[in-house]
Each structure stands twice: as C-alpha cells, then as structure tokens.
C-alpha cells in the first residue's frame, strides 16, 4: 500500500509520446487505419426470409388453439386465426424460444400477423 502511494505523484508527471501520421501518407493507408473491422459473430448474420417463414408457420401450426389448415404466411392472428391478445403473446413467446432471442415488449405488441413476425425476425441479427 505504501509503495502505491509513493508512485502516485510520479504517475502525475508521466507523459507518453504520440506521433501523428505523416502528412504525405496516402489517404488509402490512413482510411484503412480508421476502419474498425468486426467479426461475423459481432456483426451478426441474418436468416433467410424463406427459412424464417417456414419456421414461423410451423411454430404457429403447432400452437394448440390454431387450426393448422388456416395458417398461411399472410394470416393475421386475430382476424384469420381467431386468437385473442393473450394467445398472440404466447405465440410471440414460442417464436422467441424457436429463434433463440428475446423480442422486446414494445416490438412484441406490434407483431399481430405471421408476416410481421417474419419481417421482424428476418431483420434481427441475433435470430438463430
């Protein structure tokens, strides 16, 4: 502890030299240094929309209160499938489980059809 107290005043006066790029450096070299590169895992990758559609339709067909013959990619949860708002929430929860990510409540409230669910999931980088 005593050693760290004695080094504090020294750290106050420590300076590190930083050199700027020379003025005659080509712009391409300078721009390459300024671009941050992210791995595929960090950027995320998006699922194919047709694959998402198939999985969402399958998930909705497996829901116990839905008649599988009425399910199609354009079906509305309440108008076409006869579900109430609680059933819609349960379907969104099943979709979260299917695709492995959490849908925020404010977005989940907007998902009231298969098409909206597909659009949201296909545009989300964490969907698996």
Buried (B, 14 or more C-beta within 10 A) or exposed (E): EEEEEEEEEEEEEEEEEEEEEEEEEEEEEEEEEEEEEEEEEEEEEBBEEEEBBEBBBEBBEEBEEBEEEEBEBEBBBEEBBEBEEEBBBBBBEBBBEBBEBEBEEEEBEEBBBBBBBBBBBBEBEEBE
